[in-house]
Amino acid sequence: MTDSATLYTLGFVLIFVGVVIFLFATVLIALKRGGKGKTKSAGVIIVGPIPIIFGSDKKSTKDILVLSIILISVLIAGMLLYYILFR
């Protein structure tokens, strides 16, 4: 296999694993709640280095904000490290 084919396969597998984990977590949450209580939700859409954050309550939104800041920091550090090592 060539390098690009390996990366393509790895990317496909990672996306597939992510979808499976998402579906599994959704089923577990639905079974745990049993249709009772309030549901809190939040999400983030990352466009380049800019996160767009939304949520149903302040606590969930703040948690997602912290996680997205950590993710963006790791992303920028990885990009800088890659640039320094492989220029």
C-alpha positions in Angstrom: 0.0 0.0 0.0 1.2 3.5 -0.7 1.3 6.2 2.0 -1.7 8.0 0.7 -3.8 4.8 0.6 -2.7 4.0 4.2 -3.7 7.5 5.4 -7.0 7.2 3.5 -7.8 3.9 5.1 -6.8 5.2 8.6 -9.0 8.2 8.2 -12.0 6.1 7.1 -11.4 3.8 10.1 -11.2 6.7 12.5 -14.4 8.2 11.2 -16.2 4.8 11.4 -15.0 4.2 15.0 -16.1 7.7 15.9 -19.6 7.1 14.5 -19.9 3.7 16.3 -18.8 5.3 19.7 -21.3 8.1 19.2 -24.2 5.7 18.5 -23.2 3.5 21.4 -23.0 6.4 23.8 -26.4 7.7 22.6 -28.0 4.3 23.3 -26.4 4.1 26.7 -27.6 7.5 27.7 -31.1 6.7 26.5 -31.2 3.5 28.4 -29.8 5.1 31.6 -32.3 8.0 31.6 -35.3 5.9 30.7 -37.1 8.9 29.3 -37.1 10.7 32.7 -35.6 13.9 33.8 -34.1 16.8 31.9 -31.6 16.5 29.1 -28.7 18.9 28.9 -26.8 19.2 25.7 -24.0 21.3 24.2 -21.9 21.2 21.1 -19.1 22.9 19.2 -18.4 23.4 15.5 -14.8 24.1 14.9 -14.2 26.2 11.7 -10.4 26.5 11.4 -9.2 27.7 14.7 -12.5 29.4 15.6 -15.0 27.4 17.7 -18.7 28.0 17.5 -20.3 26.9 20.7 -23.9 26.2 21.6 -25.7 24.6 24.5 -28.9 24.3 26.4 -27.6 25.5 29.8 -24.7 27.5 31.1 -22.7 24.6 32.7 -22.7 22.5 29.6 -21.7 25.4 27.5 -18.8 26.3 29.8 -17.6 22.7 29.8 -17.6 22.6 26.0 -15.9 25.9 25.9 -13.0 24.6 28.1 -12.8 21.4 26.0 -12.7 23.4 22.8 -10.0 25.7 24.1 -7.9 22.7 25.0 -8.5 21.1 21.6 -7.6 24.3 19.7 -4.4 24.6 21.9 -3.3 21.1 21.1 -4.1 21.6 17.4 -2.0 24.8 17.2 0.9 23.2 19.2 0.8 20.2 16.9 0.9 22.4 13.8 3.8 24.4 15.2 5.7 21.3 16.2 5.1 19.8 12.7 6.3 23.0 11.1 9.5 23.2 13.3 10.4 19.5 12.8 9.6 19.1 9.1 10.4 22.4 7.4 
